Amino acid sequence: MTDHDDARPPRPLITPPPGLVPDAAPTPRGPAVERAAGGPLIDLPPGLADSGTVRVPAVRRASVVAPPAGPAPAAPAAPATAPRFFPAVPGMLPVPPTPPTPPAPPALRPAPEGAASPEPTPEPDVAASPEPGALAIQLPDGRRLAVTGRMLLGRDPAELDGWRGAELVRLADPDRSVSKTHAAIEPDQGALLVHDLASTNGTERATPHGHVLPVAPGHPLRVEAGDALRLGSFVILLLEEL
């Protein structure tokens, strides 16, 4: 302050006449505030408007205690030998070993033009050539016939079903003891099989030792060199073909 300030006279206070300044209306205390808070209302000094503030009881906050620090986790032990990784090509699979390729057959050279082709070798006629150790039959009139295939024997033989293509051998029998188609014979590995064709007087095998064995129809009998065939009273000898 200066000396001039102290010399100024004090300013008089102006008091407004009654009725110019309205009295402040008191703020109504709503029941909603009391019901919501449930506590006592704050008493304000005279002349201040009540804002409806509710006194809230103080809440003691519990102090937060940090948990004790535990031991630090141990670091994982390093492996004794680190695995090795090799890069792989995506989509590649193991390929099995390729088997060895067999050698190609030699190429056939074409025959020169104008050269004659070789003639095919004719196959041997098996039916005409006698088998090794084939037998022959000797008739009473002295004829000797090699048995190279199937034969039908009789006084007047004729072809029968199942014996087509067999050789027909006519037997001269004045006594007529032989049937027209009496018997059939066929080679069988160095011997003969004899079939009786339901003849009238039958067929028999006579061995060199004097044994006589009848040949039943439908049951062929094996005969060998040295045996004799009896067709009725007609006798046929079996000989080895020379």
Beta strands, then each sheet from edge to edge (+ up, - down):
strand 1: 135-138
strand 2: 144-146
strand 3: 151-154
strand 4: 167-170
strand 5: 183-187
strand 6: 192-196
strand 7: 203-206
strand 8: 212-215
strand 9: 221-223
strand 10: 228-231
strand 11: 234-240
sheet 1: 2+ 1- 11+ 10- 7+ 8-
sheet 2: 4+ 3+ 5- 6+ 9-
end
